[in-house]
Every structure is written in C-alpha cells, then in structure tokens.
Amino acid sequence: MLKDKTILYIVHNYNSFQKDSIEKMAKYFRKSYVLVRYKPISKIAKYLPLKWLKKYDDKYVIDLSHKPENVEVIKTPVLYLPYGVFYILAGYLHCNAVMKAIKKYGLHFDLVHAHFTWTGGYVGMKLKEKFNKPFIITGHGFDVYQLPFSSRNWKNRIYKILIKSDKIITVSRKNKDIIKELGVGSSKINVIMNGFNAEDFYSVDKAKCRKELNMNKHNPILISVGNLEKVKGQKYLIDAIGLLKEKYPNIICYFIGDGSQRKFMNEQIERLNLKKNIFLLGHMQHKEINKWMNAADLFVLPSISESFGIVQVEALACGIPVIATKNYGSKEIIISEDYGYLCNIADPKDLAKYIENGIKKKWNDSKMIEYSKKFDLQVINVELLKLYRNVLNEKNL
C-alpha cells in the first residue's frame, strides 16, 4: 500500500508542472519529501548587472502556495555557476547538499523520483547506491536530446545514470527513441507526458479577461509563455510581429517569462519600432497566467526545440489555439489543425503566415478543451501511480 510509503523527490524547481504533479500525487503517499535545488549565487544579481541569474533564486524556483500538509519542501543550496566546467561539478555538489539535508532532517523514504538526468538523476543514482531504495528518473528535454550527445564523457555519464535507474520516464515518444539510441532497453522506458493542472487552467470569458487586464477588446492579442532563452525562439516571433504590423497595426503580443534574452529582445523591439505592439511582462506565478491565456486570440510557441511544451496544453485547456513550430514536442501535441498550426522552425515569414491564418480562422474552443482533457494531471497520474506501485512491488519481491 502506497499509503504506508514515503517518496523522496529530487527536483530543480518547485513552481510549475513538477509542483502540480507532486501535489496531485501526494494523497497516495503517507509523506512526500521534495528536495529542491537552488543556486545561492543568484543573490549577487542584486548587486551586479547579472539579472539573468534571478531566475535561479529560491523565490522563483519554489512556490509553496496551496501545498498539501503531507508535502515537505526542503531547499538544497548548490553553490556553482550554471555553465561550463562548473556544470560537471554541480552533480557532486548537488549530491552533497541532498545527503546533508537527509542527515539533518532525519529523512526516511521508500522510493526516489528524480527529475532531469543531470543533476537530479545523478543524485538519485547515488541515493539508490547508499540507501538501497528504488530509483525512478524522469528525462525531460535538453538532458535527453542534447547533453548526452555533447561529448563522449557526457554520454557515458548520462548512460550510467539511466542504466542504474529502476525505471525511466520521459515526456515524448521522440525522447524515448533518443534514450534507446544511448543503449537503454525499450522495456525500461515509459512515456508519460506532462500533465496540466485543470484547477489552474480553464476557460474564462475572453471579454471579461480583457476588461480586467485593460486590453482593447478588438485588438488581435497573442500570448507567449516561456523562459526568455535562445532555444525558445522568441526573436522569431518578434520578427513575425514586425512583418504583421503593416496589415495589423493594432496587433499585440505579450511575453510572460524572464531570462538571459530579455535585454536583446528589448533592443530588437526598439529597433523594429514595436514598443506599442510587444510587451515583456516578466516572471509570473503559474496560477496568474490563466487570465492572460483566456484574454488571447492565439497562443504562440516559437521554440527551436521542445521536448513536450506543457504550455501548449494549458492554452488548449483555455480554448485558445496554438501556433507552434515543427519541433518534436509540439508535433506530438498539435496533431490536428483543429488545435492550431505548426510552422517551420526559425522562420519568421512562415510564423507570420500561420499567425495570420489563426487570426482569420473561426476556432471551435469546445473541441480544443475536450482534447486537452487527455493531458489532465488526474489522467496522467494514473499511469505514474501504476509505475510507482510496480517499482515498489518489484523491489519487495
């Protein structure tokens, strides 16, 4: 019985889809410990012009709102610069921080679930070795399709972590194929897609949302949510807005998120004379985004690469169509033009064309909302629950 069990999660943040899944799953366990990695070095952002470090601060990576009583969140500070050779050291530093927390708080657990192959997966592997507890790992994105292929050493390092896990979860069929390329057997890999929290994302009257957000009810409104990083391709969306502005002078695009590209995006917006058309809203708590989603005509995800892209499903749950690129994750979600369009990657002209098509099209919001239900956490977690039970039963045989 899981009700008698305690699970230990190793995560890199506790503020969005990982938080939602853990909290929905908590009712099945006696206790859930969540050890969250964060970077104290981000504090220097207050004193130096390194604003990109802010997104690593604990106030951004940890959201304790509405946390169930049987979920205990513990910060594990890892002091390192998040790039270069320091990234290799981060695994060992993260492991040390987790071991100290386990000893300090006297944590006892029956199962370890680590998110991301590095550094969380490395920590999970070491916990299995030390405490002889079953270990599940979830590979999400770059840690699956990019990091292992960056060098032979990284490939060997990630392969060792994966092969020592009891089960592997990944969020797309493409990711499963990539993990198999590393030499991991298919039977060990489980595709369990990310789920959205239906309590946070749901349909609300568009006119009401626009009024509350002081938006013009007639303007074409686009919304894009994601970290402001190169891989998210926001510069191509800005270029696309520049192309659309002549025909749609009142078009508005709101970006929600923060990151290293904020300065460059502001410069691009200034250069293209789009200050009245594009607004960078910065970081926003997950629960705040629903109103902005519902106020929009289209959700746009211009990513160069996505392993899944849960924000697309969140938009569909609001009845908002998605314009995305032909990346792996989006192709597994936008499987019909009833839900949106897919354009070429890094192609502002193609993106502009499909945005215009999306503005002109009469969409069936009920069909999008119904489709999104297959990604509801309540549905997704049924598969996760089966996996937890199987791993624990196998370990006890």
N, C-alpha and C positions, 0 to 999 in steps of 0.2 A: 504493500500500500504506500503510495506516494505521500499520503497524509502524515506518515511517520518519518518521512525523509527530509533532509536539508540539502539544498542546492547552493553551490557557490558559483557566481558568475564573475568572469573577468572581462571587463569592458573598457573601451576607450572613451566612451561618453555615456551619459545617462540623461538624455534630453529629447529623444525623438523615438524612432522605431524600436530601438533596443529597450528603452524605458517602457514603452507601451506593451511590448511582448512580455517582458519580465513581470509587469504588474498584473497583466491578464492571467499569467500562468501561476501567480503566487498562491491562488486559492487552492491549488492542488498539493502544495507542499506545507510542511509544518513551519519551515523557515526558509527564507531566501536571503542570502548574503550577496551583496553587489559591491565588488571592489573596483572602483573607478580610477583609472589612470588620469593624472593631470600633470601639467608642467609648471612648477613654481616659477620658472624663468620668465614666464609670461608677465609676471609682475613688473618687470623692468619696462614694459610698454608704457607705464605711467610716466616714466622719466626720460625715455629715449624715443626717437621717431621710428619706432618699430611697431606700428599699430597692428600689423598682421599677426602679431603674437597674441593679441587679445582673445582670439577665438579659442586659444588653448587654456584660458583661465578657468578656474573651477566654477565661476558663476555662469560661464557659458556651457560648460560640459556637464553640469549637474543641475537637474530640475527636480526638486523634492515635492512639488505640488501634487496633492491627491495620492500620495504614496500609501499603499496598504500597511497596516501595522506590523505584519509579519515580514516586511521587506526592510532590511537594514543596509543602508548605503554607507560605505566607508571609502574615504579618499585615500589613494595610494600615490603620493607625490613622487614623480620621477624627474630628477634634475638633469636635463640634457637639452641641447639644441636640436630641433627636429629636422635635421638634414645631414647629408654626408656620412662620414665615418661615425658620427655620434649616433646615427640611427642603428648601427650594429650594436653599439654598447647599450642602447636603450633596452634591448631584450633582457640583458643581465641585470640592469638597474631596476627594471620593472619587476623582475622576479624577486630581487632582494626586498623591494618595497612591499610586495604581497606577502612574502614569508614573514616579514616583521609584523605586518598587520594581523596575520593569522595567530602569531605568538602573543602579540599584545592583547588582542581581544578574546583569545582562547576559542577560536572558531573550530567547530567540528562540522564535517559535511560528508555527504554520501555520494555526491555527483558534482563534477566540474563541467561548466559550459563556458568556453572561451570564445570571444568574438575577435575576428581578424587573425590571420596566421601569424603575423608579427605586429606587435609584440605579445598580444594576448595568448596566441596559440603556443608560443614558446613557454610562457608561464604555466599554461595548462599542462603541457607535457611534463614540466618539472614537478608540478604538484602530483601528477599521477605516479611519477617515479618515487617521490618521497612518502606519499601517504597511501599508495596502492588503491586509489579511487578511480572509477571510470571517468573518462575524459572525452567530451564531445567538443568539436571545434566548428565554428561557422566561418567559412571563407566568403568574403563579401565582394570585393571589386579588385582594386589595384593589387591587393595582396595575393590574388589568384592569377590574374591575367598579365600582370606587369612585373611585379617584384621577383618571382621565381625565375624569370627569363632575362633578368638584368645582368646576371653573371653566373658562372658555374657554382661559385660559393653559395650564392643566394638560392640557387636551385637545390643544392644538396641540403642546405639548412631548412628550407621550407618542406622538402620531401620528408626529411627525418621527422618533422613535427606532425605532418599529415599521417605518416605511416604508423606513428606511435599512438595516434588517437584511436578511441574505440569506434567512433562514428564521425563522419564528416557531413556537415550540412553546407549547401551552397544555394544561392538565390536564383539561379537560372540554369537552363539546360546547357547553354553555351559554357558557363563556368564548369559544369560537370565534365564536359568534353576536354576542357583545358586541364583540369585536375588529373584526368585519365592520361593525358599526354605526359604528365610528370611521372607516370609509372604506378599510380594508385589504382587498385582494383575497383571496378564499377560497383560491386556489391556493397562496398563500404561508403559510397557517396549517396547522399539523399538530397534531392532538390526540394526544398521547402521555401517558397517565395516569401518575401517580406509582406507583412500584412499591415493594413491601416486601422486606426482606432476609430470606429464608427461614432464614438461619443464626441470626437473632436472634429470630424469632417462629415458634413451632411448638407443637404440643400437648404438654402435660405433665400427668400425673395430678393432678387437682384436689385430692384428699385430701392428697397429698404436699406440694403447694404450700401449702395452708392450714396444715399442720403446721409447715412450715419458717418460715412467716410468723406463727405463733402466732395463727391465726384459729380461731374456733369452726366446726367442720365442718358445723353445722346452720343457721347464720345465712344469710339471703339477703344475698349480697355483690354490690355494684355497684362498677364501676371507671370513672373518667372521666379521660382524659389530654388535656392541652392547656394552653396559657398561660392564666393567670388574668386574662382581659381581658373587657370587656363583650360583645364580639362572640361570645365562646364561650358565653354564656348560662348560666353556672354557677349564678347566683342562682335561675333557674327550677328547676333540679334540686334545690337546697336546699329550695325551697318544696314541691316534689313529695315529697321525703322527709318533710317535715313533715306532709303530707296522708296519707302511707302509714304513718306511725309508729303510729297508733292500731290499725290492723289488723295491722301487722307491727312490733311493738315492738323486735325484735332486728335490724331491717334495718340494714345497714352500707354506707356509701358512702365510698370512698377517692378523693380527687382527687390526681392527680400533675401537677405543674407549678407555676410561680410567675408572678407578675405584679402589676400595679397593683391588682387587685381583692382581693388576699389579706386586707387589713385589713377591708374591707367584708364579705367572706364570713365572716370570723371573728365579726364583730358580728352578722351575720344568724343564724349558727349559735347564738350565745349567746342571742339574742332569742327564737328558736324552741325553745330548750331541746333542742338536738340534739347536744350535745357528746359524747354516748355513741354517736351514730349516724354522725357525719360527721367525717372526719379529712383534714386537708390535709398531704400528705406532702412537698410542695415539689418542687424540681427533682430529676430522677433521670436518670442516664445511660441512653441508649437501650437498651442491652443488659440493663439491670436490670429493665426493665418486663415482660418476658415472664412471669416468675414471678407477678407481680401480676395480669396478664391471666388466666392459667390458673387462679388461685385464685377468680376471679369467676364469678358466675352470668350476669351481663349486663354488657355494655359500654354506657355511656350517653354520647352526644354531643349536648348540648342547644343547639348553636350557633344563633345568629341567622342567620349566614351562613357557608358553607363553599364554597370553590372545588372542593375534592375531599375532603379529610379522610382521609389515609392511615392514621390510627389505627384507622379502622373496618375496613380491610382487615387490619391487623395483628391485630385482635381475632378476625376470622373465621378467620385462619390458625391461631389457637389453638383454634378450635372454639367460640368464645364469640359468642353472638348479640348484635346491635347494636340499641339503641333510639336513634334519632336524630330530628331534626326534618326537615320537608319543605323543606330548603334545597337549592340547586342541586346541590352536590357529593354529598350523601347520596342524593338521588333517582337519581343515576347509579350508585350502588353497591348500595344496598338495593333491588333490583329485584324481590324476592320475599319473602314472609313466611316462607320457609324460612331466610332470613338475618337477619331482625329485623323491627322495626316502625318506621314513620315517624309522628310525631305533629305537631300544629300547632306553629308557631314561637311562642316566648314564652308558652306556655300550660301552667302547672304542673299543672292538673287533667287535661289530655289526656296530658301526660307521665306523670303518676302512673298513669293508667289503663293505658297501654301497658307501663309497668314491671311492674305487677301481672299483666297478661296474659303478660308474658315470664317472670315468676317461676313462673306456673302451668303454662306450656306445656312439653311434653317435646320438646326440640330434637334434631335429627339433626346431631351435630357433624361427622360424616364428610362430609355434604353441604356444610356451610359451608367446611370445609378444602379440599375439592375445588374449590369455586367460587373460593376465594381464589387458587388457583394461576395464574389468568389475569392476576393482578396481580404475580406474582413478578418481581423485577428481571431475572432471566435472560430472561424472556419480553419484558418491556417494553423492555429494552435492545437487542433485535433491531431494533426499529423505529428506535430512536435511532441505532444503528450505520448503518443504511441512510441515514438523513438526513445524518450526518456524511460518509459516502462521496460522496453525491450533491453536497453543497455543495462539497467539495474538488475533485471531478471537474469541476463546472461552472466553478469558479474557474480551473482549469488549462486549460480549452478555449481 
